[in-house]
């Protein structure tokens, strides 16, 4: 038996339909905690969508978790400690441990701000993925 799972989170235009969070007090429209659906061990993932002008409404930071935000649609801003960074399609923001963060969809955005937040903790990754193995003689399945 192979160790993989598949989940469908829907198209970007469906992300706002989800209601979720890590706790009841942090749940909101437009958040889907994908790691509640898949047996993730070392990484976590949320799919997010905010309406123009909507904001997180709180700051947070992590002591052990590193996050990468991958922005896909819309325009917004992230507060990172004392800085404000503009974000939009193609923006990727890495946030290390101990950095305070918050975000909002810009009020003048043409549509929803949509992004993935990837969380990881544990061990540092090696410089190269040296645990991989190739099998060039194995036929491709298509």
C-alpha positions in Angstrom: 0.0 0.0 0.0 1.4 3.4 -1.0 1.6 6.3 1.5 -0.3 9.1 -0.2 -3.7 10.8 0.0 -5.6 13.0 -2.4 -7.9 15.8 -1.4 -9.9 18.2 -3.7 -10.1 21.8 -2.3 -11.9 23.2 -5.4 -11.0 26.0 -7.7 -9.9 29.3 -6.4 -13.3 30.8 -6.9 -14.7 28.2 -4.4 -12.2 28.9 -1.5 -14.4 31.6 0.0 -17.2 29.0 0.6 -15.2 27.2 3.3 -15.4 28.1 7.0 -12.6 26.9 9.2 -9.7 27.5 11.5 -7.5 25.8 14.0 -9.8 26.7 16.9 -13.4 28.0 17.1 -12.2 31.5 18.1 -10.0 31.7 15.0 -12.3 30.2 12.5 -13.6 32.4 9.6 -15.1 32.3 6.2 -12.5 31.7 3.5 -10.2 29.4 5.4 -9.7 25.7 4.9 -7.2 23.9 7.0 -6.1 21.2 4.6 -4.0 19.4 7.2 -7.2 18.4 9.0 -8.1 16.4 5.9 -4.8 14.8 5.1 -2.4 12.9 7.4 0.4 15.5 7.3 3.3 14.9 9.6 5.9 17.7 8.9 4.0 20.3 6.9 0.7 22.1 7.2 -1.4 23.9 4.6 -4.3 26.3 4.6 -6.2 27.7 1.6 -7.4 31.2 2.2 -9.7 33.9 0.6 -10.5 37.4 1.9 -12.9 39.8 0.4 -11.5 43.3 -0.5 -11.1 45.3 2.7 -11.3 42.2 4.9 -8.4 41.6 7.3 -7.2 38.9 9.7 -8.1 41.1 12.7 -5.2 39.9 14.8 -1.4 39.5 14.9 0.3 36.2 15.6 3.7 34.6 15.6 5.2 31.1 16.0 8.0 29.9 18.2 8.8 26.7 16.2 6.9 26.9 12.9 8.2 28.6 9.7 5.5 29.7 7.2 5.6 30.4 3.4 2.7 32.4 2.0 2.1 31.9 -1.8 -0.3 34.6 -3.1 -2.3 33.6 -6.2 -5.0 36.3 -6.8 -6.0 39.7 -5.6 -4.0 42.4 -3.9 -3.3 42.8 -0.2 -0.8 43.6 2.4 1.1 41.8 5.1 2.2 43.3 8.4 5.6 41.8 9.3 6.9 43.1 12.7 7.2 46.8 11.9 7.0 46.6 8.1 4.1 46.5 5.7 4.6 44.5 2.4 2.3 44.7 -0.6 1.3 41.2 -1.9 -0.4 40.0 -5.1 -0.3 37.2 -7.6 3.2 35.7 -7.7 4.3 37.1 -4.3 5.9 34.6 -2.0 6.7 35.6 1.6 8.7 33.4 4.0 8.1 34.2 7.6 10.5 32.8 10.2 10.0 32.0 13.8 9.3 34.9 16.2 8.1 37.3 13.5 4.8 38.9 14.2 2.4 38.8 11.2 -1.0 39.9 10.0 -2.6 40.4 6.6 -5.5 42.1 4.8 -7.0 42.2 1.3 -6.6 45.7 0.0 -9.9 47.6 0.0 -9.3 48.5 -3.7 -8.5 45.0 -4.8 -10.3 43.9 -8.0 -11.3 40.6 -6.3 -10.6 38.3 -3.4 -7.1 37.9 -2.0 -6.3 34.2 -2.3 -3.3 32.4 -1.0 -1.8 29.2 0.3 0.0 29.2 3.7 2.4 26.4 4.0 3.7 25.7 7.6 6.7 23.5 8.5 8.6 22.7 11.6 11.0 20.1 12.9 14.3 19.6 11.2 16.1 21.8 8.8 16.0 20.6 5.2 19.3 19.6 3.6 20.9 21.9 1.0 20.0 19.3 -1.6 17.2 16.8 -1.6 19.8 14.1 -1.0 17.2 11.5 0.2 15.7 11.1 -3.3 16.2 8.1 -5.5 15.6 7.8 -9.2 14.6 4.8 -11.2 15.2 5.6 -14.8 14.3 2.2 -16.1 10.8 2.2 -14.6 8.2 2.9 -17.3 6.1 6.0 -17.0 2.4 5.3 -16.3 1.0 7.3 -19.2 
